Amino acid sequence: MNKSELIDAIATECDISKACAQRALDSVMDNISKALKKGEEVTLVGFGTFYVAERAARTGRNPQTNEAIEIPAANVPKFRAGKILKDAVK
């Protein structure tokens, strides 16, 4: 399922226009992104938790030249599924 299919499903299930469903979905995604940027966790009970994890600097290899390269440390978004979501996909 892609974003447009999700918007169609939301619009159909909630009996709202596709434009309204798109604004709602965009708002949810924007607010999750803003919270993560601030370093906050976003917990949707039963669904899961979005959070930011620190990835340490490490040494990698260029596959073409096999030369060692330094990969800098970074903050990366992560998602931990909740119990209800885990049970739904069993």
Rosetta constraint file for C-alpha pairs under 8 A:
AtomPair CA 1 CA 5 HARMONIC 5.85 0.50
AtomPair CA 1 CA 6 HARMONIC 6.55 0.50
AtomPair CA 2 CA 6 HARMONIC 6.23 0.50
AtomPair CA 3 CA 7 HARMONIC 6.19 0.50
AtomPair CA 4 CA 8 HARMONIC 6.22 0.50
AtomPair CA 5 CA 9 HARMONIC 6.23 0.50
AtomPair CA 6 CA 10 HARMONIC 6.17 0.50
AtomPair CA 7 CA 11 HARMONIC 6.08 0.50
AtomPair CA 7 CA 18 HARMONIC 6.36 0.50
AtomPair CA 7 CA 21 HARMONIC 5.70 0.50
AtomPair CA 7 CA 22 HARMONIC 5.70 0.50
AtomPair CA 7 CA 25 HARMONIC 7.35 0.50
AtomPair CA 8 CA 12 HARMONIC 6.15 0.50
AtomPair CA 8 CA 18 HARMONIC 6.25 0.50
AtomPair CA 8 CA 21 HARMONIC 7.76 0.50
AtomPair CA 9 CA 13 HARMONIC 6.07 0.50
AtomPair CA 10 CA 14 HARMONIC 5.89 0.50
AtomPair CA 10 CA 16 HARMONIC 7.94 0.50
AtomPair CA 10 CA 18 HARMONIC 7.98 0.50
AtomPair CA 10 CA 21 HARMONIC 6.08 0.50
AtomPair CA 11 CA 15 HARMONIC 5.57 0.50
AtomPair CA 11 CA 16 HARMONIC 4.88 0.50
AtomPair CA 11 CA 17 HARMONIC 5.63 0.50
AtomPair CA 11 CA 18 HARMONIC 5.29 0.50
AtomPair CA 11 CA 20 HARMONIC 7.69 0.50
AtomPair CA 11 CA 21 HARMONIC 5.42 0.50
AtomPair CA 12 CA 16 HARMONIC 6.83 0.50
AtomPair CA 16 CA 20 HARMONIC 6.48 0.50
AtomPair CA 16 CA 21 HARMONIC 6.70 0.50
AtomPair CA 17 CA 21 HARMONIC 6.27 0.50
AtomPair CA 18 CA 22 HARMONIC 6.03 0.50
AtomPair CA 19 CA 23 HARMONIC 6.26 0.50
AtomPair CA 20 CA 24 HARMONIC 6.20 0.50
AtomPair CA 21 CA 25 HARMONIC 6.17 0.50
AtomPair CA 22 CA 26 HARMONIC 5.97 0.50
AtomPair CA 23 CA 27 HARMONIC 6.00 0.50
AtomPair CA 24 CA 28 HARMONIC 6.29 0.50
AtomPair CA 25 CA 29 HARMONIC 6.26 0.50
AtomPair CA 26 CA 30 HARMONIC 5.99 0.50
AtomPair CA 27 CA 31 HARMONIC 6.04 0.50
AtomPair CA 28 CA 32 HARMONIC 6.20 0.50
AtomPair CA 29 CA 33 HARMONIC 6.18 0.50
AtomPair CA 30 CA 34 HARMONIC 6.15 0.50
AtomPair CA 31 CA 35 HARMONIC 6.14 0.50
AtomPair CA 32 CA 36 HARMONIC 6.21 0.50
AtomPair CA 32 CA 42 HARMONIC 6.59 0.50
AtomPair CA 32 CA 50 HARMONIC 7.82 0.50
AtomPair CA 33 CA 37 HARMONIC 6.10 0.50
AtomPair CA 34 CA 38 HARMONIC 6.42 0.50
AtomPair CA 35 CA 39 HARMONIC 6.48 0.50
AtomPair CA 35 CA 40 HARMONIC 5.21 0.50
AtomPair CA 35 CA 41 HARMONIC 6.89 0.50
AtomPair CA 35 CA 42 HARMONIC 7.02 0.50
AtomPair CA 36 CA 40 HARMONIC 5.20 0.50
AtomPair CA 36 CA 41 HARMONIC 6.34 0.50
AtomPair CA 36 CA 42 HARMONIC 7.50 0.50
AtomPair CA 36 CA 50 HARMONIC 7.63 0.50
AtomPair CA 36 CA 51 HARMONIC 6.29 0.50
AtomPair CA 36 CA 52 HARMONIC 6.23 0.50
AtomPair CA 36 CA 77 HARMONIC 7.38 0.50
AtomPair CA 39 CA 51 HARMONIC 7.60 0.50
AtomPair CA 39 CA 52 HARMONIC 6.46 0.50
AtomPair CA 40 CA 51 HARMONIC 6.85 0.50
AtomPair CA 40 CA 52 HARMONIC 7.72 0.50
AtomPair CA 41 CA 49 HARMONIC 6.80 0.50
AtomPair CA 41 CA 50 HARMONIC 5.77 0.50
AtomPair CA 41 CA 51 HARMONIC 4.69 0.50
AtomPair CA 41 CA 52 HARMONIC 7.34 0.50
AtomPair CA 42 CA 49 HARMONIC 5.55 0.50
AtomPair CA 42 CA 50 HARMONIC 5.10 0.50
AtomPair CA 42 CA 51 HARMONIC 6.58 0.50
AtomPair CA 43 CA 47 HARMONIC 7.97 0.50
AtomPair CA 43 CA 48 HARMONIC 5.98 0.50
AtomPair CA 43 CA 49 HARMONIC 4.30 0.50
AtomPair CA 43 CA 50 HARMONIC 6.44 0.50
AtomPair CA 44 CA 48 HARMONIC 5.39 0.50
AtomPair CA 44 CA 49 HARMONIC 6.14 0.50
AtomPair CA 45 CA 49 HARMONIC 7.94 0.50
AtomPair CA 45 CA 82 HARMONIC 7.06 0.50
AtomPair CA 46 CA 82 HARMONIC 4.86 0.50
AtomPair CA 46 CA 83 HARMONIC 5.71 0.50
AtomPair CA 46 CA 84 HARMONIC 4.81 0.50
AtomPair CA 46 CA 85 HARMONIC 6.43 0.50
AtomPair CA 47 CA 81 HARMONIC 6.10 0.50
AtomPair CA 47 CA 82 HARMONIC 4.77 0.50
AtomPair CA 47 CA 83 HARMONIC 7.18 0.50
AtomPair CA 47 CA 84 HARMONIC 6.17 0.50
AtomPair CA 47 CA 85 HARMONIC 5.23 0.50
AtomPair CA 48 CA 79 HARMONIC 6.95 0.50
AtomPair CA 48 CA 80 HARMONIC 5.50 0.50
AtomPair CA 48 CA 81 HARMONIC 4.18 0.50
AtomPair CA 48 CA 82 HARMONIC 4.07 0.50
AtomPair CA 48 CA 83 HARMONIC 7.77 0.50
AtomPair CA 48 CA 85 HARMONIC 7.35 0.50
AtomPair CA 49 CA 79 HARMONIC 5.63 0.50
AtomPair CA 49 CA 80 HARMONIC 5.19 0.50
AtomPair CA 49 CA 81 HARMONIC 6.48 0.50
AtomPair CA 49 CA 82 HARMONIC 7.16 0.50
AtomPair CA 50 CA 77 HARMONIC 7.07 0.50
AtomPair CA 50 CA 78 HARMONIC 5.78 0.50
AtomPair CA 50 CA 79 HARMONIC 4.52 0.50
AtomPair CA 50 CA 80 HARMONIC 6.54 0.50
AtomPair CA 51 CA 77 HARMONIC 5.82 0.50
AtomPair CA 51 CA 78 HARMONIC 5.35 0.50
AtomPair CA 51 CA 79 HARMONIC 6.32 0.50
AtomPair CA 52 CA 75 HARMONIC 6.32 0.50
AtomPair CA 52 CA 76 HARMONIC 5.56 0.50
AtomPair CA 52 CA 77 HARMONIC 4.55 0.50
AtomPair CA 52 CA 78 HARMONIC 5.86 0.50
AtomPair CA 53 CA 75 HARMONIC 5.63 0.50
AtomPair CA 53 CA 76 HARMONIC 5.43 0.50
AtomPair CA 53 CA 77 HARMONIC 6.33 0.50
AtomPair CA 53 CA 78 HARMONIC 6.68 0.50
AtomPair CA 54 CA 73 HARMONIC 7.31 0.50
AtomPair CA 54 CA 74 HARMONIC 5.92 0.50
AtomPair CA 54 CA 75 HARMONIC 4.52 0.50
AtomPair CA 54 CA 76 HARMONIC 6.31 0.50
AtomPair CA 55 CA 73 HARMONIC 5.49 0.50
AtomPair CA 55 CA 74 HARMONIC 5.17 0.50
AtomPair CA 55 CA 75 HARMONIC 5.92 0.50
AtomPair CA 55 CA 76 HARMONIC 6.87 0.50
AtomPair CA 56 CA 72 HARMONIC 7.35 0.50
AtomPair CA 56 CA 73 HARMONIC 4.60 0.50
AtomPair CA 56 CA 74 HARMONIC 6.78 0.50
AtomPair CA 57 CA 70 HARMONIC 7.36 0.50
AtomPair CA 57 CA 71 HARMONIC 5.64 0.50
AtomPair CA 57 CA 72 HARMONIC 4.57 0.50
AtomPair CA 57 CA 73 HARMONIC 4.01 0.50
AtomPair CA 57 CA 74 HARMONIC 7.48 0.50
AtomPair CA 58 CA 70 HARMONIC 6.07 0.50
AtomPair CA 58 CA 71 HARMONIC 5.28 0.50
AtomPair CA 58 CA 72 HARMONIC 6.70 0.50
AtomPair CA 58 CA 73 HARMONIC 7.41 0.50
AtomPair CA 59 CA 68 HARMONIC 6.53 0.50
AtomPair CA 59 CA 69 HARMONIC 5.70 0.50
AtomPair CA 59 CA 70 HARMONIC 4.66 0.50
AtomPair CA 59 CA 71 HARMONIC 5.79 0.50
AtomPair CA 60 CA 68 HARMONIC 5.70 0.50
AtomPair CA 60 CA 69 HARMONIC 5.21 0.50
AtomPair CA 60 CA 70 HARMONIC 6.17 0.50
AtomPair CA 60 CA 71 HARMONIC 6.49 0.50
AtomPair CA 61 CA 66 HARMONIC 5.46 0.50
AtomPair CA 61 CA 67 HARMONIC 5.51 0.50
AtomPair CA 61 CA 68 HARMONIC 4.59 0.50
AtomPair CA 61 CA 69 HARMONIC 5.72 0.50
AtomPair CA 62 CA 66 HARMONIC 4.92 0.50
AtomPair CA 62 CA 67 HARMONIC 5.28 0.50
AtomPair CA 62 CA 68 HARMONIC 6.41 0.50
AtomPair CA 62 CA 69 HARMONIC 6.74 0.50
AtomPair CA 63 CA 67 HARMONIC 7.71 0.50
AtomPair CA 81 CA 85 HARMONIC 6.24 0.50
AtomPair CA 81 CA 86 HARMONIC 6.39 0.50
AtomPair CA 82 CA 86 HARMONIC 6.17 0.50
AtomPair CA 83 CA 87 HARMONIC 6.04 0.50
AtomPair CA 84 CA 88 HARMONIC 6.11 0.50
AtomPair CA 85 CA 89 HARMONIC 6.56 0.50
AtomPair CA 86 CA 90 HARMONIC 6.58 0.50
